[in-house]
Amino acid sequence: MKHRRRDALQTILAAALCLGLTLLGGAAAKDFAPVLEGHRLAFPEDNGAHPKYRTEWWYITGWLTDAEGHDRGFQVTFFRVGTGLGADNPSRFAPRQLILAHAAIADPATGHLLHAERAERALDPLSGASVGNTHVWIDDWSLSQENGVYQTTIHSASFDLELTLTPPGPPQLNGRDGFSQKTPDPANASDYYSRPQLAVEGGLRLADQDLRVSGQAWLDHEWSSQILPETAQGWDWIGINLNDGGSLMAFRMRHRDGSTLWAGGTLRHGDEEAQILSPDQLHFEPGRRWQSPRTGAVYPVEWVIEIDGRQLTLSPLMDDQELDGRRSTGAVYWEGATRLLEDGQEIGRGYLEMTGYWRRQTGL
């Protein structure tokens, strides 16, 4: 009952925060620092928050296996959003920064996502994002890093997560030394690094089940003040832990007609040096589609990804991995566990995210 009351209050708060930003006009990119090429990422400092930029997120996705051998996907994301409000207000209660979080479990036994979310203005000790080290939290939800190891804790009415995530090596810089261009105009860019091949151990509660789980995960940390131009519709993104110990990150930004606006990625085989993928090296071809019975959105849940002529296939853990946030943040997108295949053989596991496929309609 306690979780249900808190979830309801947080949902109302998230909706109120989003409505408030809409009514007040929100924040423009010009009100924040631009991401510029040539800035060198430095660690551990860049593990922490970057409040001079408009938007930032720490995004963990992965696969968990329990003692019975059952596979499930999981996702934990914390967002920091600069509002552009309250800059001249000395009160510590001024809503200068918002902290939002999503978490989800993809369980084939249920056939759909279990999803929970939180939202608060940044106000210590209730919520915040630390500068200089990874520590972001809302109430009893948190993601932190100590001695190089990440820990995340999520409590909700439908599931709990208590996970430790250990990286095998240093951060992987995406784009040109961490400068990730998103469109032909380099003004649309982010600072972006990944931590693939995270070794995961911990606990998962589902209903009356307390499960010990292990697996592999992927962490993205990205910040920007301007990523998408108004002409863009959304993006398709994958983060895959390869069976040879390597990793594949690839994305494409889409025009409103569905064609590719820009693409990029990072590919590393085993212990080899990472290869930065340019737009002309990547091709995304949508395959089988699935329509959501809730929102009516149609998503290509299977894909062929072509990299320098090499054809790879994405196949989902299950079709219904749509995250429906219409009652809170207003965002509706598909984000789910997927397998990467080559010539019919599995060569990796990870996550696929697809945004911009849902169209707001009257009555929804």
C-alpha positions as CSV (number, residue, x, y, z in Angstrom):
1,M,0.0,0.0,0.0
2,K,2.9,2.4,0.8
3,H,4.4,1.9,-2.6
4,R,1.1,2.4,-4.3
5,R,0.4,5.7,-2.6
6,R,3.9,6.9,-3.3
7,D,3.7,5.8,-7.0
8,A,0.4,7.7,-7.3
9,L,1.9,10.8,-5.8
10,Q,5.0,10.7,-7.9
11,T,2.9,10.2,-11.1
12,I,0.8,13.3,-10.2
13,L,4.0,15.3,-9.5
14,A,5.6,14.3,-12.8
15,A,2.5,15.4,-14.7
16,A,2.4,18.7,-12.8
17,L,6.1,19.3,-13.5
18,C,5.7,18.6,-17.2
19,L,2.6,20.8,-17.4
20,G,4.4,23.6,-15.5
21,L,7.3,23.6,-17.9
22,T,5.0,23.6,-20.9
23,L,3.0,26.6,-19.5
24,L,6.2,28.5,-18.7
25,G,7.8,27.8,-22.0
26,G,10.5,25.5,-20.7
27,A,14.2,26.2,-21.4
28,A,15.8,27.0,-24.7
29,A,19.2,25.6,-25.8
30,K,20.6,29.2,-25.8
31,D,20.1,29.4,-22.0
32,F,22.6,26.6,-21.5
33,A,26.2,25.8,-22.4
34,P,26.7,24.2,-25.9
35,V,28.5,20.9,-26.4
36,L,31.6,21.7,-28.4
37,E,34.0,19.4,-30.2
38,G,37.5,19.4,-28.7
39,H,36.5,19.2,-25.1
40,R,38.3,16.3,-23.5
41,L,36.3,14.1,-21.1
42,A,38.1,13.6,-17.8
43,F,37.4,10.8,-15.3
44,P,36.3,10.4,-12.6
45,E,35.0,14.0,-12.8
46,D,32.8,13.4,-15.9
47,N,31.1,10.5,-14.1
48,G,29.1,13.2,-12.2
49,A,26.5,15.7,-13.2
50,H,26.9,18.6,-15.6
51,P,24.3,21.2,-14.6
52,K,25.4,23.9,-17.0
53,Y,23.9,21.7,-19.8
54,R,20.2,21.4,-20.3
55,T,19.7,17.6,-20.3
56,E,21.6,14.7,-19.0
57,W,21.0,11.0,-18.4
58,W,22.5,7.9,-16.9
59,Y,20.9,5.0,-18.7
60,I,21.4,1.3,-17.6
61,T,20.1,-1.6,-19.7
62,G,20.8,-5.3,-19.5
63,W,19.8,-8.9,-19.2
64,L,19.3,-10.8,-15.9
65,T,19.2,-14.5,-15.4
66,D,17.8,-16.1,-12.2
67,A,18.8,-19.5,-10.6
68,E,16.2,-21.3,-12.8
69,G,17.7,-20.0,-16.0
70,H,14.9,-17.5,-16.8
71,D,16.0,-14.4,-18.7
72,R,14.6,-11.0,-18.2
73,G,15.5,-7.5,-19.4
74,F,15.8,-4.5,-17.1
75,Q,16.3,-0.8,-17.5
76,V,17.1,2.0,-15.0
77,T,17.4,5.6,-16.2
78,F,17.9,8.8,-14.2
79,F,17.5,12.2,-16.0
80,R,18.6,15.6,-14.9
81,V,16.8,18.5,-16.7
82,G,17.7,22.2,-16.4
83,T,14.4,24.2,-16.4
84,G,15.8,27.7,-17.1
85,L,13.6,28.8,-14.2
86,G,14.6,30.3,-10.9
87,A,18.0,31.6,-11.8
88,D,17.4,34.9,-10.0
89,N,15.6,33.3,-7.1
90,P,17.9,32.7,-4.1
91,S,15.6,30.2,-2.5
92,R,16.8,26.6,-2.4
93,F,13.3,25.6,-3.3
94,A,13.5,27.2,-6.8
95,P,13.0,24.5,-9.4
96,R,16.2,25.1,-11.3
97,Q,16.8,21.4,-11.9
98,L,14.5,18.4,-12.2
99,I,15.4,14.8,-11.5
100,L,13.3,12.1,-13.2
101,A,13.7,8.4,-13.3
102,H,12.3,5.4,-15.1
103,A,12.7,1.7,-14.4
104,A,11.3,-1.3,-16.1
105,I,11.4,-5.1,-16.2
106,A,10.8,-7.1,-19.4
107,D,9.5,-10.4,-18.3
108,P,8.2,-12.9,-20.9
109,A,6.1,-14.5,-18.2
110,T,3.9,-11.4,-18.1
111,G,4.2,-10.5,-21.8
112,H,4.6,-6.7,-21.2
113,L,6.8,-4.3,-19.3
114,L,6.6,-3.7,-15.6
115,H,7.2,0.0,-15.3
116,A,7.7,2.5,-12.5
117,E,8.9,6.1,-12.4
118,R,9.8,9.0,-10.1
119,A,10.0,12.8,-10.6
120,E,11.2,15.6,-8.3
121,R,12.9,19.0,-8.4
122,A,16.5,18.7,-7.3
123,L,16.4,19.4,-3.5
124,D,18.9,17.8,-1.2
125,P,18.3,15.4,0.6
126,L,15.1,14.5,-1.3
127,S,16.7,14.3,-4.7
128,G,19.7,15.4,-6.7
129,A,22.6,14.7,-8.9
130,S,26.1,15.1,-7.6
131,V,28.9,16.9,-9.5
132,G,32.3,15.0,-9.7
133,N,31.0,11.5,-9.1
134,T,28.1,9.3,-10.0
135,H,25.4,9.8,-7.4
136,V,21.9,10.6,-8.6
137,W,18.8,9.9,-6.5
138,I,15.1,10.4,-5.9
139,D,13.9,9.3,-2.4
140,D,14.8,5.6,-2.2
141,W,15.7,5.3,-5.8
142,S,19.4,5.7,-6.5
143,L,22.4,5.1,-8.8
144,S,25.9,5.6,-7.4
145,Q,29.5,4.6,-8.0
146,E,32.1,3.8,-5.4
147,N,35.6,2.5,-6.1
148,G,34.6,2.1,-9.7
149,V,31.6,-0.1,-9.0
150,Y,28.0,1.0,-9.7
151,Q,25.1,0.3,-7.4
152,T,21.4,0.9,-8.1
153,T,18.4,0.6,-5.9
154,I,14.8,0.7,-7.1
155,H,11.6,0.1,-5.1
156,S,8.1,0.1,-6.6
157,A,4.8,-1.6,-6.2
158,S,5.4,-4.2,-8.9
159,F,9.2,-4.9,-8.5
160,D,12.3,-4.1,-6.6
161,L,15.9,-4.0,-7.8
162,E,19.1,-4.1,-5.8
163,L,22.1,-4.5,-8.3
164,T,25.8,-4.2,-8.3
165,L,27.4,-3.5,-11.7
166,T,31.1,-3.9,-12.2
167,P,32.8,-2.5,-15.3
168,P,35.7,-4.5,-16.9
169,G,37.7,-1.5,-18.0
170,P,37.7,2.2,-18.6
171,P,34.8,4.2,-20.2
172,Q,34.3,3.9,-23.9
173,L,34.2,7.2,-25.7
174,N,31.6,7.5,-28.5
175,G,31.9,9.7,-31.5
176,R,35.1,11.8,-31.8
177,D,36.7,11.5,-28.4
178,G,33.3,11.6,-26.7
179,F,31.8,14.3,-29.0
180,S,28.7,12.6,-30.5
181,Q,27.3,14.4,-33.5
182,K,23.5,13.8,-34.0
183,T,22.7,15.6,-37.3
184,P,24.6,17.1,-40.2
185,D,24.8,20.2,-38.1
186,P,27.4,19.7,-35.4
187,A,25.5,22.1,-33.1
188,N,23.2,19.1,-32.5
189,A,25.5,17.0,-30.4
190,S,26.2,15.5,-27.0
191,D,29.1,14.5,-24.8
192,Y,28.7,10.7,-24.6
193,Y,30.5,7.7,-23.2
194,S,29.4,4.1,-22.5
195,R,30.3,1.4,-20.0
196,P,29.6,-1.9,-21.8
197,Q,30.0,-5.4,-20.5
198,L,29.0,-4.6,-16.9
199,A,29.0,-7.7,-14.7
200,V,25.7,-7.7,-12.7
201,E,24.9,-9.4,-9.4
202,G,22.0,-8.7,-7.1
203,G,18.4,-9.2,-6.2
204,L,15.1,-8.8,-8.1
205,R,11.6,-8.9,-6.4
206,L,8.6,-9.8,-8.5
207,A,5.3,-10.1,-6.7
208,D,6.0,-12.6,-4.0
209,Q,9.3,-13.9,-5.6
210,D,12.7,-12.8,-4.2
211,L,15.2,-13.8,-6.9
212,R,19.0,-13.8,-7.0
213,V,20.1,-12.7,-10.4
214,S,23.2,-12.2,-12.5
215,G,23.9,-11.0,-16.0
216,Q,25.4,-8.3,-18.1
217,A,24.5,-4.7,-18.6
218,W,25.4,-1.5,-20.4
219,L,25.6,2.1,-19.0
220,D,25.3,5.2,-21.1
221,H,26.1,8.7,-19.7
222,E,25.2,11.5,-22.0
223,W,24.6,15.3,-21.7
224,S,23.7,18.0,-24.1
225,S,21.8,21.3,-24.6
226,Q,20.6,20.6,-28.1
227,I,20.3,17.2,-29.8
228,L,17.3,17.1,-32.1
229,P,16.2,19.9,-34.6
230,E,12.5,20.5,-35.0
231,T,12.6,18.7,-38.3
232,A,13.6,15.4,-36.7
233,Q,11.0,12.8,-35.7
234,G,12.9,10.5,-33.3
235,W,15.7,8.0,-33.1
236,D,16.5,4.3,-33.1
237,W,19.4,3.2,-30.8
238,I,21.1,-0.1,-29.8
239,G,23.6,-1.0,-27.1
240,I,24.8,-4.6,-27.5
241,N,27.2,-6.6,-25.4
242,L,28.9,-9.0,-27.9
243,N,29.7,-12.6,-27.0
244,D,33.4,-12.0,-27.8
245,G,33.7,-9.5,-25.0
246,G,33.3,-6.5,-27.4
247,S,30.4,-4.1,-27.8
248,L,28.2,-2.3,-30.4
249,M,26.5,1.0,-30.1
250,A,24.6,2.3,-33.1
251,F,22.0,4.9,-33.6
252,R,20.1,6.8,-36.4
253,M,18.1,10.0,-36.2
254,R,15.0,10.0,-38.4
255,H,13.4,12.6,-40.6
256,R,9.6,13.0,-40.2
257,D,9.1,10.7,-43.3
258,G,11.1,7.9,-41.6
259,S,14.3,8.3,-43.6
260,T,17.7,8.6,-42.0
261,L,18.8,12.1,-41.0
262,W,22.1,10.9,-39.4
263,A,23.7,7.8,-38.1
264,G,26.7,6.8,-36.0
265,G,28.1,4.2,-33.7
266,T,31.0,2.5,-32.0
267,L,32.1,-1.1,-32.6
268,R,34.7,-3.0,-30.7
269,H,35.6,-6.7,-31.1
270,G,37.0,-8.4,-28.0
271,D,40.0,-6.5,-26.8
272,E,40.6,-4.7,-30.0
273,E,40.6,-0.9,-30.4
274,A,37.1,0.6,-30.9
275,Q,36.0,1.6,-34.4
276,I,34.0,4.8,-34.8
277,L,31.2,4.2,-37.3
278,S,30.3,7.1,-39.7
279,P,26.9,7.6,-41.3
280,D,28.0,6.0,-44.6
281,Q,29.0,2.8,-42.8
282,L,25.6,2.2,-41.1
283,H,22.3,1.2,-42.6
284,F,19.1,0.5,-40.5
285,E,16.5,-1.6,-42.3
286,P,13.2,-2.1,-40.4
287,G,11.7,-5.5,-40.4
288,R,8.7,-7.1,-38.7
289,R,6.3,-4.7,-37.0
290,W,4.2,-4.9,-33.9
291,Q,1.2,-2.7,-33.0
292,S,0.6,-1.7,-29.4
293,P,-2.9,-2.6,-28.2
294,R,-2.8,0.4,-25.8
295,T,-1.5,3.3,-27.9
296,G,-1.9,2.1,-31.5
297,A,1.7,2.9,-32.2
298,V,3.5,0.6,-34.7
299,Y,7.1,-0.3,-34.0
300,P,9.6,-2.3,-36.1
301,V,10.6,-4.8,-33.4
302,E,13.0,-6.6,-35.8
303,W,15.7,-4.9,-37.7
304,V,18.6,-5.6,-40.1
305,I,21.6,-3.5,-39.2
306,E,24.2,-3.3,-42.0
307,I,27.8,-2.3,-41.0
308,D,30.2,-2.0,-43.9
309,G,28.2,-4.6,-45.8
310,R,28.0,-7.0,-42.8
311,Q,24.3,-7.9,-42.1
312,L,23.2,-8.3,-38.5
313,T,19.7,-9.0,-37.2
314,L,17.9,-7.8,-34.1
315,S,15.3,-10.1,-32.5
316,P,13.3,-9.0,-29.4
317,L,13.0,-10.9,-26.2
318,M,9.3,-10.2,-26.5
319,D,7.3,-7.8,-28.7
320,D,5.4,-5.8,-26.1
321,Q,8.2,-3.6,-24.6
322,E,6.4,-0.3,-25.0
323,L,6.9,2.2,-22.2
324,D,3.6,4.2,-21.9
325,G,4.2,7.4,-19.9
326,R,1.1,9.4,-21.0
327,R,0.0,9.8,-17.4
328,S,3.3,11.3,-16.3
329,T,6.0,12.6,-18.6
330,G,3.8,12.2,-21.7
331,A,6.5,10.1,-23.5
332,V,5.6,6.9,-25.3
333,Y,8.4,4.8,-26.8
334,W,9.6,1.2,-27.2
335,E,12.6,0.2,-25.1
336,G,13.4,-3.4,-24.8
337,A,15.7,-6.4,-24.5
338,T,16.9,-7.8,-27.9
339,R,19.3,-10.4,-29.3
340,L,21.8,-9.7,-32.0
341,L,22.1,-12.4,-34.7
342,E,24.5,-13.1,-37.5
343,D,23.7,-15.9,-40.0
344,G,21.0,-17.1,-37.6
345,Q,23.4,-17.4,-34.6
346,E,23.3,-15.2,-31.5
347,I,26.4,-13.0,-31.2
348,G,25.2,-10.6,-28.5
349,R,22.5,-9.3,-26.2
350,G,21.5,-5.8,-25.3
351,Y,18.7,-3.2,-25.7
352,L,16.9,-1.4,-28.5
353,E,15.2,2.0,-28.0
354,M,12.8,3.5,-30.6
355,T,11.3,7.0,-30.1
356,G,8.9,9.1,-32.2
357,Y,6.6,6.3,-33.5
358,W,3.6,7.3,-31.4
359,R,1.5,10.2,-32.5
360,R,-0.6,12.1,-30.0
361,Q,-4.2,11.8,-30.9
362,T,-7.5,13.4,-29.6
363,G,-8.8,11.3,-26.7
364,L,-5.4,9.7,-25.9
